[in-house]
Amino acid sequence: MSQNEVNRQRAFTALLRNPVLDRRVHPEIWSLVRVHHGTLSEWFSNRLGYRLVVTDSAARLFRSPVDGTVLAPRRFAAPSRRVLVLAILAAAAAEDAEDITTTQDLSDRVRALSAHENVSLAPHVPDQFAERRLFVQAVRLLVTLGALRPTGRTGEEQHEGWTHRRDAIGGAYEVNRELLLRMVDPVALRAALGETAAETSHDDATRFRLMRRLVELPVLLHEDLTEAERTYFSHQRRRLLAWCAEMTGWRAEQRREGVALISEDEADTDLPFPAVRAADFATLMVLDELVRTHAIDAIITESAIAAAAEEVRARHHKAMTNELREGTALESTARELLTALDLLRPAENGPGWRLTAVAARFRDPKIVSVTRRLDEEVMG
């Protein structure tokens, strides 16, 4: 494979990870996107039904819905709904702010905006500590998206200072108006509201859904496909998997239950598993316990997950952090992570959960001792 092909794949997978790319924040990837703009746009448009917009200073990938649905990985430890609401309000407020703004200025503007009679939202109340803490998370989210650029002194100390009222203005930020405008554009908004003018053909829609499952989700499971999708995939499997390899460089692992794209670089996935940290080790052990005691697709109750977590706590007591030893923390962490990985799904009819076929891939893990310390206390 030529270096040109490798660079094109790097640009493609980078846009999947970061659908908003800023020239100043991502200079290396930005140059690759500019060089391969034409091919990338064709890939996204004709193979996935996405729209790539590249300007002189930013790139934005719009994941347009198909039949009103957007396929994307389940978020692990996703921001709360309130944080997302505050981030949207802060983005709207930033558009009218000065070129340099602060946490306090944005908070004041959001408070006024949320109190408007035409805004049917809970008002922003910065006098409350919990609300200030959530607002700081909302500002961090806009920084991650490139809509706000930190200037001068930044860091957790500043965030904590404003949250606890020890800092009058909080962080200082340069407003990136182009990325603010690119977060949502008229075409994407109409599509999200189901007001798209042009209809997607049946074959195009089927192809888009299959390709999105392959490159966006942990695995394409045959059980999740409609009869039409199964037929299309059986006829076009070779072509679709060749496209995936060309765009990503990832290896297709084909099994009876479905197909997964496997990357050798953990940076290519939004949620590497198992990572070398206590939460992942404990979750892997809970999963192994569930796989050994329950059949794939069998209904698993909350009490069964709790029993598996208790067994893991007892068997690997020294590997647990203080947080994982308390109350229901272990089962909650394991359930959330396994759900995000699509290894555990809510039951379709009634309470409980079920293991997906992919869970068997993690059966009987080999445990080795790890002595180095990472962001958590790691023991396995």
N, C-alpha and C positions, 0 to 999 in steps of 0.2 A: 504494500500500500504506500502510495506517495505521501510526502509531507503535506501536499496540497489537500489531499483527501482527509488526512488526519485533522488538519486545521478546520476544514469544513464541518467535520463531525463535532469538534470541540465547540464551534460556534452554535451548532444546532442544539446540542445538549445543554449548553450554557443558557440558551434562551428558554428551554423548558424549565430550568431551575430558577432563572431570574427573568420573568417576562417583561420587566422594566429594566433596561440597561442604560446607564448614564455614561457618557464619554469620559468624564473626569473620574468617576468612581471605578469603572471597569475598563481602563485604557487598553489592556492587552486583548481582551475578548472583543472590545468595541472595534478594534482594527480588523479582526477576523470577520466580524459581522459585515463591516463595510465592504471588504474585499469580496465576500461570497454572498452579498445581498441578493443577487438575482436568483441563484440556485436555492438559497434558503427560502425565499418568498415562494418559489415554485413548489418546493417540498411541502411547506406548511399549507399552502392554498390547495393544491391538487391532491395531496395525499391525506391531509388531516382536516381540511376545511377551516384552517386558522388564517388569520390575517396579520401579516408582519408590516409594521410601519417604521421606517428608518428615516430620520432627519439628520441635520448636520451635527446634532449633539446628543441624540437619544434614540433608542429603539424600543418599540413596544409591541409585544405579541398579544393579540386578542384571541382568546379561546372562544370563538363564536359557538353558541348552542346549536345542537341538531335536534329537531323535534322538541325544543324547549329544554333540553338536558345538556349539561356540561359534565364530561367525565374527568375526574381529577382524583388524586390520592386522598384518602381520608387524613385530615390533619391531626397530628399528635400534639397534645398540649396547645391547642389552637387558642387564639385570643378570644376572650368572652364577647358576647354580642354587644355589651355595653362599650367595651374598648373599641370595637369596630364602628359603632355609632359615633363615638367621640372622635375617632380618626377621620371619619367622613366629614363631620362638622368642622374639625380643625383644618382639613384640606380646603373646604369651602371658605373658611375664615382667612386662611393663608393667602388665597388668591387676591383678597382685597387689602392685605397687610402691606407694610413697607417691604423693601427688598431684604432688609435685615429685621427679623422679628425675634421674639423671646417666648419662652413657655408661658410667662405671665400675660403677655399681650395676646397670645392665641387663646388662653383660658378666658380672658375678659371678652374677647370677640365671640367665643363659643357660648359663653353664658348669655350674651345678648341675643345671639342667633337662636339658641334653643328656647328662649323665652318669647320668641315671636309668635303671635296668635295663629299664624298659618302653619306652624311647625308642630305636628302632633307627636312630640317626643317628651320624655321625662327631662325636665330642665337640668342643665349643668349647674351643680351646686359646689363650687370650689371651696366653700367654707368647711366642707366635710372632708376629713382625712381620707376616707376610702375613695371618694370621688377624685381627689387630687392624685392619689396613687394610680387610679385607672387612667386618668388623663395623661400622666407621664408615660404609661404604656402605649397610649394612642400616639403620642408624639414620637416615641421610639419606632413605632410601626411606619410612620411617614418618613423617618430618617432611613429605615431599611429600604423603602421603596424609592429613595432618591428624591422625593418631593421637597424635603428639607435637608440642607447641608449644614452640619455643625461648624461653627466658627469659633476661634479662640479656645478658651478653657472649656473642656467637656468631660464627661465621665459620670460614673454612678454617684460620685460625691455631690455633683450639681443637682442631679435628679432627686437624690435623697434630701438635699437641702431645701429644694422647693416644696417637696411633698410634706416635709415637717415644718415648713414656714421659716426655715433658717436662711433661705436665699430668696430675696425679693423678686428676682426676675427669672431664675432658673437658667436653662441653657439658651444660648444665642444661635440663631439659624439663618442661613441664606435661603430665601425662597426660590425654588427651581420651578418657575411658572410653566415651562414647557412640559415637564413631567406631570405637573398637577393637571394640566389640560389633557395629557395623554392617558391618565389613569382611567378615564371614561370619555369616549367620544360619541358623537351622535349615532354612528352606525352600530357601535357596540350596545348603546343604550336601547335603541330600537329592537335589536336582536334579543336582548335580555327581557324586554317587555312583550316579546312575541309579535312584533310589528314589522318583521323583515319583509321587504317587498318581493324579493326574488325567492322562488321556491327551489329547494334542493331536490334533484332527481332522486328516485328511489335507490338506484345503484350507487350514486355518490354518497347518499346518507348512510347506506350500509357500509361502504368502504371507510368512510370517516369514523363511524362508531368502532369498527374492528381495529383500525389503525390506532385510534386513541386508547383503546383498551391495551394494546400491545406496548405502546411507548409511555403511557401515563400511569397505568395501574401495575401493582406487583405481578399480576398474572392474568391471562385471558383464560377463564374457565368456560368449558363448553356448556355447562349447566346454566350459565348466565345469558347465553345467546338465544335469540329467537330462532325459529325454524328457518326463516329466510337467511339469517346471518350464518347459521351453521352450513347451509347449502352454499352460500357465497364463499365462505372460508374454505370449505373442502375443495372448491374449484380453483380458488385463487391463493391458496396457502403459500405456494412457492414464491409467487410474485410479491405478496405482502411481506413475507419474512425477508426476502432479498432487499426490499425497500428499507426495512428496519435495520438490517445490517449495514446498508450503505449510509444511512443517515446517522447512526449511533455508534457503529463498531461493536455493538454488544452481541453476545452469543445467544441464539435461540435454544432454549431447553424444551424439548417437546415430550410430553407424557400423555398417557391415556386421558387424563382429566383436563388437560389444557396445555397452554404454551406460556413460558415466561422468558423475558429477555434478561440475561445475566450480564452484569458489568463487572469487570475486574477491578474497577476503581470505585471505592465506597463514596467518593465525592460525587458520583453520578446519580446517587439516589438521595431522596429527601429524608429517608429514615433508615440508615444502615442497621442491620440486625443480624446477630447480636453484637452490639458494640461492647468494648471492654469497660463496663461500668456496672455497678451493683444492681441497678434497676433492670438492666437487660439480662444479667445473669439470673436474677430471681425470676423474671418473666419466662425465660427459657426453661427453667426448672419447673415452673407451674405448668407450662405448655406440655412438657414431657410427661408430667404426672397425669394431665388430662388425656393425652393421646394414649397412654398405657392403660387407662381405666375406662375409657369411653370409645365407642366406635365413631369413625368419621360420619358426620351428619346426624349423630344421635343428639337428642336434646340434653343440654347441660344446664342444671339449675344454678341459682346463685349460691346455694348451700354447697354444691359440688365444687364450685370455684373456690369458695372459702375453705373447704376441706383440703383441697390441693395446696392452697397457700399455707395452711397450717402445717401440712406435712413438709413443705419446703422449708418453712421457718425452723421447724424442729430438726430437720436433717442437716441444714446448712446454716446453723445459728450464727456462726462466726462470720459468715459472708454477708450478713444483713447489716445495713446501716441502721443507725438509731431510728431514722424516719420509717424504714420498712418494718421495724419491729413493733411499731405502735398500731394498735387498733386494726382497722381494715385497710391500712395503707398498701400492703403488698397485693391483696386481691384487686384493689382499685387500680393500682399502677399496671398490673398484669392485664387486666381486662381492657383498659384504655389503650395500651400499647398493642395488644394482640388484635384489637378491633381496627386500629389504624393500619396494621399490617395485613388486614383481611384474612387473618388466620382464625379469627373468632367472629361470628356474625350473630346478630340478634335473630331469634327464631321468627319465621314468617308468620306463624299462627300461634299466638299466645306468648306467655312469658318464657324466659330462658334464652339459651344461646346454643349454637352448634359450631363444631369445628369444620372448617373447609378442608377440601382434599389436600391443599398445600401444607397443612399443619403436619402431615406425616413426614414431610421432608426434614423436619427437625427432630425426628425420633431418636432417642438414645444418644444425646450429645456427649462428646468426650470432654471431660472437665479437667482443666489444668490449673495449677496454682499461679497466680499473678502477684508479684511482690511490689511492683511500682505503684505509686499513688497518682490518681488522676483527679478529675473534678469532683468525684465522689470517692468514698472509701471502697476500693475494689478488692474483692477477694476471690473471684472465680471467673 
